[in-house]
């Protein structure tokens, strides 16, 4: 599946002054065809992959002001209320949160946003990954952060995790410091123990290398993907990242579309960090347009082995 962003952006440039204009007809067709699959009855654990494209089209219609934000959130609330359409509604909400989080927050209907947040927070355990992703995009505090929650992880005075249900003199975590650098949600971080640096990755496509004092040592912008998860192979001086296609389509240096998830490899050798090789890293491209959500380096012999 190709990234729909550049095609949806064209919709705003089509004539749409009258109901019979090509812009209005195309908009009506896109709304109809993006919503109709959402009405199909599915089990809670049904496949979401067959409605990713329609959900992305729906989100871009909202992003480009072709569908009112309040109308979109009302539709999602209605679909979330029914078990048969909840799976589709969660997929729609994920894409809407990814592309339109600011529009939702500023839609002028705070009560509806609160209802939407409550509906998302109340979803079944099978949707835990989706809820995590939506909360991350919307910058909503996840329920498990509530110390009264049954699933909450508490921290003792020495900042070590405490067992649930045990009274170990728990204290609240305190904010120490913040550092500015990224322009989007920070999805991943990894430590390089050799250089004692922290590498962070954001939805804006940036990778930043920080020293122990919280100062930026290096920074680079990835042109085609943002990094959703990272892992360091310190022995072989390598960083691996799960690449997610940026919302706006672009072409790679060899002229091919970089529109598939991938595993990216970055060298951690001192003279190569955030250099030209980081801007266009080695990529192991997925065969299907499915999100690669995590990566872990595995102990091995002469070559790097990882699990995703």
Secondary structure, 3 states (H helix, E strand, C coil): CCCCHHHHHHHCCCCCCCCCCHHHHHHHHHHHHHHHHHHCCCCCCCCCHHHHHHHHHHHHHHHCCCCCHHHHHHHHHHHHCCHHHHHHHHHHHHHHHHHHHHHHHCCCCHHHHHHHHHHHHCCCHHHHHHHHHHHHHHCCCCHHHCCCCCCCCEECCCCCEECCCCCCCCCCCCCCCCCCCCCCCEEEEEEECCCCEEEEEECCCEEEEECCCCCEEEEEECCCEEEEEEEEEHHHCEEEEEEEECCCCCECCCCCECCCCEEEEEECCCCCCCCHHHHCCEEEECCCCCCCCCCEEECCCCCCEEEC
